[in-house]
Amino acid sequence: MRKVLLLSIAGMFVLTSCVSKKEHMALKEKYNESQDLLNSATVKLNSCLSDKAAAQARVETMKDQLADLRKANQDLIDTKGNLTTLTQKGAENLEKSLESLKEKDLKISRLQDALNKKDSVTLAIVSSLKKAVGIDDPDIEVNVEKGVVFISIADKLLFKSGSYTVTEEAKTVLGKVAKVINSKPNFEAMVEAHTDNVPYQKGVLLDNWDLSVKRATSVVRVLEELEVNPQQLVAAGRSYHVPLVENDTAENRAKNRRTRIVVMPKIDQFYEMIEEEMKNLSASN
């Protein structure tokens, strides 16, 4: 062991003695240069590592952005699909609505045609009544209101003051009315009697209600005697509650004392007329 140690020490002296000072300085300079290069490389390496980390962070951010963009794109595709579906459903609903409107318009048109036909029949009745009753008489008025024929006869032609007995002269007028009613077996004739507002205090009748009803039934009985089908007749009293004008003068009260004969289709006959007309129109389309 001592021999080895001695040999090592001896070798060191030999080596030291073999390297000159000049060479030692050159080696030191190279060492310093290498150290500088190492330091510079370390700085660059650290910078590269920092840039790499920043680049990786940007890559992750871009990945997230890309994922968001892909999701947004898929959402747009889904929304487009939903909108397409909604548009299709909307178009179908609109088409159904238009079809429904067309059907309603057709029904309205058919109903209007039926009403026009009914009005035509009514106008024909008016023409017949005007010819039969004698419209030139100022105390007899024939007109149409809301598709119904009204024959208004002044009180003085039918009854004496305060009476509900039909005069003989009035039977001539009622005979003409009866003839027209008999020509329309599918129609009804409502006799509607009106009074003025002067209180009625004669005989067994209580008031103007009683008087108006008794006058209506009296006219109905005369029409029945003239062979009008009683199933077509209706008697109605209105007292003084539906005046034409104010009951403030003798002239106005005379206007309000009247009897109207309302000629109109029976309700069931009217609806049958409409249904038949609609069937005819449907068959022709």
PyMOL commands that set and color helices and strands:
alter all, ss='L'
color gray80, all
select helices_A, chain A and resi 2-18+21-134+155-158+168-182+208-225+230-232+250-256+267-284
alter helices_A, ss='H'
color red, helices_A
select strands_A, chain A and resi 140-145+148-154+187-194+233-237+258-265
alter strands_A, ss='S'
color yellow, strands_A
deselect
rebuild
show_as cartoon
